[in-house]
Amino acid sequence: MLKKSTSLLGFGCMRLPQTPEGKIDYEHAQKMVDYAYENGVNYFDTAWNYHNEESELFIGQALKKYPRDSFILATKMPVFKLENPEMTATVFNRQLEKCQVEYFDNYLCHSMNRDSWQKAKDFKVVEYLTEQKKLGKIKNLGFSFHDSADQLEGILDYTDWDFVQLQLNYYDVATGDAQQLIDICNKRNIPIIVMEPIRGGFLSRCVPAAIEKIDAAYGKNKASSLALSYVFNIPGVEVTLSGMSCMDHVVDNVNTAKNPIPMDEKAKEVIDGVLAEIKAFKTVPCTKCAYCMPCPAGLDIPGIFALYNDFKLFGNKFAFKREMDKMEVKPGDCISCGNCMNACPQRLEIPQLMQDIQAEFDAL
């Protein structure tokens, strides 16, 4: 069990509003944090690499006016960024400074998969973090995870973890091994923290026919509420993170947490219908996390996938061609270095996808 009671909804700090220059819009984002806090949200999740390493600075500033024991702050060790074991301490101490706190309620090894976990073991990252926990600088120690069920079992066997953060949503449960991951955590009584409940926003604006099914069942603009309500109902889930980028998102998600859609037979039928509509379209399952960035060739990988998905979902060839023509670096300029594939939590074959998108564009 986690050492402090969490709100059902958590505030993810990866998709905060931005200025035209690409920096966090502090004024807008502060209002969002304040609204969430005032409406019962007490869990705030950030990471070293979010918003070009600006997210921790922002949330530290945003929360410092509130009593330290009134909120739960989580951040993560960027194992994929570590160049040597000594960097672990350097990064951790810098995170405390950036967040303006003396301890983290929840601390995670970030984005664990086979390769990053091997690096974490080689660099003795867990051993260092366990020592910080003994010193009171970490209250709960866990990890975020993007890999197979077997790999999850192996990591869980390594030490006594306090929680696991998993990518869970009704799409991944239906099409991947997410249910296996849930079952493993429940069997071990490991609390689950959910990330990507709306799959990077995809489930709120996916196939038009799918959205129409949700609208018919629950009214307009309920796609996000349906996705969140589904995850709230998963056994073992302590808190569900949502990366909110405007005040409307915060208000809507807070209302959903207070009054979730019942996961009854009606909801099951609607979700099954949505999944059937999504399956009929060949979109790229990118969540726009941007872990693949920056690209050595200068490609805007998440942007290209978003543009392509809009084309596949809405069929506007003119808009697709117009926006592709504006790009200085196009999918065909991919150098197939593989850096992005190593970083991608969804394990997408990005170089091949870039070739495919370029070929489809050229054929228009």
N, C-alpha and C positions, 0 to 999 in steps of 0.2 A: 504493500500500500504506500501511496505517496504521503509525505509528512504533513501536507496541508490540503484542505478541501479546495477543489478546483471548480470554476464555473463550467457549465456544459459547453459554452462557446469560448474559444480562445482567439486572441488577436494575433494573426500572423503578420510579421513586418517585412515581407518580401516583395509586396506589390503596393507600396505606399504611393500616394499621389506625388507627381513630379512637376517641377518647373519646366519651362521650355528648354532650359539648358541641361535637363536630365538629372538635376539634383532633387532631393526630397523637398517637397513643399511643406516646410515646417509648420506654417500657420494652419493650413488645411489639415495636415496629419495630426497636429496637436488637438484640434477640435474633435477629430474622429476618436482619438484615444480617450479624451475626456468624456465623450458621450458613452463610449463603451464602458469605461470605468464606473460612471455614474449610474449605469443600468446593469450593474452586477457582473460585468466581465472582469475577472481578476488574473487571467493568464495571458502573458505577453511573450511571444516567441520571436527571437531574432537569430542572427548568425553572422559570423565574421565577414562573409563574402556578399551578403545581401546589399543591394543598392551600391555596388562598388565600394564596399566596406564602410558605408555611411550609416547603415541601419542601426547598429549598436549605439553610435553616437546620438542618433535621434531619440531612440527609446529611453536612453539614459537621461537625456534632457527632459523628455516628456513626462517621465514618471517621478522625477525627483521631488516634485511638490507634494507627493502623496506619502503617507506613512509607509516605511519599508515593509512592515509586516502585513500590509493590506493588499499586496499584489504578489503574484508569482512571476518571476522573470527567468526565462530559459534562453540559453544560447549554446553554441556548439563549437567543438574543436575541429577546425578545418584540416583533417588528416591529409586530404588530397593536396594541401598547400605546403605541408611540412617538408623541409629539405634535409633536416637532421633532427635527432632526438632533442637537442637543446632548444629548438624552436618551440617545443610544446610549452615550456614554462614562459617563454617570452610572449607567446600569443595569449596564454591564459591571463597573465598579469596585465597585459595591455587591455584585454576585454573587461577586466574589473574596472580599470581606469575609464574606458570609453563609456561603460554603462553606469559609472558613478555609484557603484555598490561595493560592499565588503564581502558579499557572498552571492552565489547564484542558487536559486531554489532548485531548478532543474538544469542539469548540464549534460550535453550529449556528445558522443563521437559522431561526427556528421557524415551522413550518406555512406553507410557501411555496405560494401559488397565484397566479393572475394579479394580483389586487389587492394582496396583501401583497408580492409581488415588485416591483411597480411602486413601492410605497412604499419598499422597501429600496433601490432604485436612486435614487429621488429624494433620500433621506436619506443616500446614500453609505455605507450600512451595511457593505457588503462591503469597501469601501476602508478603513474604520476597523478592521474586524476583521483585515484583511490586515496592517495596520500592527502590531496587537497580536501577530500571529503572528511578525512579524519581531523583535519585542521579546522573544519567548519566553514570552509569556503565554497563547498558544494553540499547541498542538502540531499538531493536525489541524483543518481548517476544512471544514464541510459544511453541509447543510441538511436539514430534514425537509420532506416534500413531500406535497401533497394536490391534484392537478390532473391535466390531460391529458398524454399522451405528448408532444405538440407543445410544451407549456409546459415540460416537463422538459428537452427538448432545448435550448430557449432559455436556460434558467438554466445548464445545464451549459456552454454556449458562452461564458458571461460571464467566467469565470475558471478557474484550475486548482484544482478542488475535490478534497479528499482522500477524501471519502465522501459517500454519500447515504443518508438514512433514509427507508424506504418502509413503508407499511402493506401487509403481505403475509400472506396466509393462504389456505387452500385454497378458501374461499368467494369471496374477492375475485379470485383467479386464475381461477376458473371463470365468474364473473359480470361481471367488470369488465375494465379494461385493465391489470391488474397485471402480466400476462405481458409486455406491451409495455414496461412500465417496467423490468422485469428485463432484458429483451433490450437495451434502450438502455444500461443501466449496464454490462452484460457486454461489449458491443461496445466501450465506451470504457475498459474495465478499471477501472471505478470501484467500490470496495468498497461493499457494501450492508449497512446495519444495519436490522434488521427491527423494526417496532413493530406492535402489535395482532395477534400471531400466533394468538390465540384469539378475536379480534374482540371485545375488551371482555368476555370471558367467555362470549359467546354460544355459541361452538362447544363449550363444556363443559357446557351445560345447555339445548340447543336443543330441537327437537321430540322428544317422548318416543320415538316410533318410530325416530328417528335414533340416539338414545342406545342403544336396545335393540340396534341393529345393531352398534354399537361394542362393547357389553358381550358380545354373542354371539361376536364375533371375538377379543377380547383380554382379556375379564374386566371386572369392575366398575371404575368410576372411571378409565377410560383415555381419555376423550374429550379432555382437555387434552393428554395425552401424544401422542395421534395428531396433534393440531393442531401441536404443537411439532415433532414428528419430521418432519412434512411440510416445515416451513419450514427446519429444519436441513439438509435435502437440496437446497435451491435453490442452483444455481450462483451463486457470487459473494457469498454471505452470509457475513459475518465474525462477527456476533454477533446473537442474537435476544433482544430485550427482552421481559420479562414483568412486568406490573404486579401484584405479589403483595400480597395484603391479610391473609394470616394465615400462621402457620408451616407449616400443612399444605400450602399452595401452594408454599412454598419447598422443602420436603422432596420433594414430588412432582416439581417441575420439575427439581431437582438430580438426582434419580434418572433422570429422562427424559434429561437431557443426558449422563449416564454410560452409559445403556443405551437409546438411542432405538429406537422401533419401526421395523423395516426397511420402506423404501418399495418394496415388491415388488408383484406382481400382486394379492395378497390385499389389501394396503392400498389400492390403486387401486380395487378393487371396493367396498370398504367406504366409502371417501370418495365414490364415485359414488352409492352408495345413500343416504348421509347427505344429499348435495346434493339428490337427488330428493325426499326427505322434507321438507327445508326449503323447497323451491320450492313445495310444495303449500300452505304456510301464508303468509298475508299479514301478516308481521311488519314492524316498522320497523327498518331496519338501523342503529340507533344504537349506538355503542360506549361510551356514558356517559363520554366524555372531559370533558364539562361546559364546553367552550369557548363554548357558547351562553349560559352563565350569567355574571352574574345577568340575569334577565329583567326589563325595565322594568315589566311588568305583574304581576310576582311569581310567575310560573309556575315550577314545578319541572319543567323540560322533560325532563331525563333520567329523572326519577322517573315522570313520566306515561308516557313511552315504555316504560319497564321494566314498569310495571303493565299497560299495554295488551298488550305482548308476552306476558306471563304469561297473560293472558286468552285470547289467540289460540292459544297453544300448549297450554294445559291445560284451557281451556273452562269455568273456574269463574266463572260469571256472578255468583254471590252475592258472592264475594271481590272481584271487579272493582267491583261496585256499592258494596259496603261501603267500600272504600278511596277510591273517587272521592267518595263522600258526605262523607268526612272532610276532603277538601281545601277549604281556604278559597278558593283561587283555582283555578278549573277550566279545562280546555282552551278552553271557549267564551269565556273572558275575555281570550283573546289579542287584542292590538290591531293585529296585522299590521304592526308597525313594520319588520320585516325585519332587525333587528340580529342575530338568531340565525342567519339564513340566511347572512349575510356571514361569520360566524365558524365555521360548521359544516364540518369537514373532509370529511364525507360528502356535502355539498351537498344536504342534505335540504330539501324544501319544508315547513318546519316550520309556518308559519301554516295552510297547507292541511291538513296532517296533524292539527293541533289541531282544526280544524273537523270533520274526518272522525271523529276519536275522540269528540268531543262528540256528534255526531249518532248514532253507534253506541251511546253510553251512554244518550242520551235515548230510544232505541228499545227499550231493555231493559224 
